[in-house]
Amino acid sequence: MNTLDYDWRLREVMATRGLFSTTKLIPLLNERGVHLSASQIYRLAAEKPERLNLQVLVALMDALDCSADDLIGKVRVPSMQGRSTGTEDAPGTEKGLDVLREKGLRPRRARILPADES
């Protein structure tokens, strides 16, 4: 089973449009009614956003003359299901108990002590 993830390609799209500085986006977005600080725009271009306001997305698409598909790419990531975690031989698992027995060791029962009555 695969899980879905995405690539954020704002920097690539900017570069194809000759925009190599994130500050060049500020006036383009301002013209479209989106007012972000320089640091917000830098983070938007440099990092993969977890949440994105749709007005910002539409303003980016208009300013850069691109589509959402140009900015966001769907990626399939193989799931970790069925892969070894390295805990199969850990004490407490059936295989782990067999390993302990082979070494001549036996797990001890837990002793429950009465609570102190103060």
N, C-alpha and C positions, 0 to 999 in steps of 0.2 A: 504494500500500500504506500502511496506517495502522499506527502503533505504539500500544501501550496505555500509559496512564499513569493516575493516580488523583488525586482530590481528597480531602483530609483535612478533614472537616467537624466536628471535635470542638468547636471554638469556637461554631459555629452551633448545634449541638445543645445545648450548655451554655446558650446565650442563650435558646433556646426553653423551657428548664426553669427560667429565672430565675437561673442561675448565671453571674455576670459576673466572678468572681474565681477564678483557678485554685486558690487555697488552699482553696476550698470543696470541691474534689474529694478532698483528702487524707483527711478522715474517712470519706467515702463509699467510697473504695477500701480504707482500713484495715479497715472493717467486713467487707469481702469478702476479706480475707487478702492484699491487695496493698499493700505498704509501699514507697512511693516518696518521695524527698525533694521539697521544694517546688520546687527547681530542675528536677528531672526532670519533674515534673508540668507546670511552666511550659513547658518545651521540648516536651512531648507536645502541649500545646494550641496553642502558638504556631508550631510548625514542623511540616512534613510529615515524619513518621517514615519512614525507609527500611526499618527492621525493627521489628516489634512483637511482643512476647510475647503469645501467645494467651490466657494467663491475664489479662493486663492488658486485652486487648480484651473478653473475656467480663465482667470486672468493670466496665468502662466501660458495656457494654451493659446490665448489670443495674442499675447505679447510676443511669443516665440513662433507664432504661426505653425502650431503643431497639434497633434491629437493626444488624447490621454494614453493611447497605445505607444506613442513616441516617448512619453515620460515614464510610463509604468509598464514593466515587462513581467509577465507571469512566469514563475519558475517552479518546477516540480523538484522536490527534495525527497530522496529516498528515506523512508521512515526507518527508525531504529528497531522496529519490531522484529523479533527473531534473532537479533544479534546478541552475542555474549556480553554480559555485564561484568564478568570477572568475579561474581559472588557465588557461583555454583558450588565451590568447595568451602564456603564459609561455614564455620560451626553453627549449628542450628538448622541447617538444611539437611535433607536426607543424605546427599552425597557427602556433605561435610561431616555428618555423624559416622558414615562408613570410614572416612579417612581417619577420624579420631580412633575408631575401634581398631583399625589396622595398626596404628601406632601403640596399641595397648592402653589407650586412654579411654576413659568413660566419663561422660558428662555427669556432674553432680546435681542432685535434686536441689531445688531452691528451698531454703528453710524460712518459714514465715515466723518471725518473732512477735511476741505480744507487744502491743503498744505500751509505752510507759504511761502509767496512770499517776499523774502528779497532782 
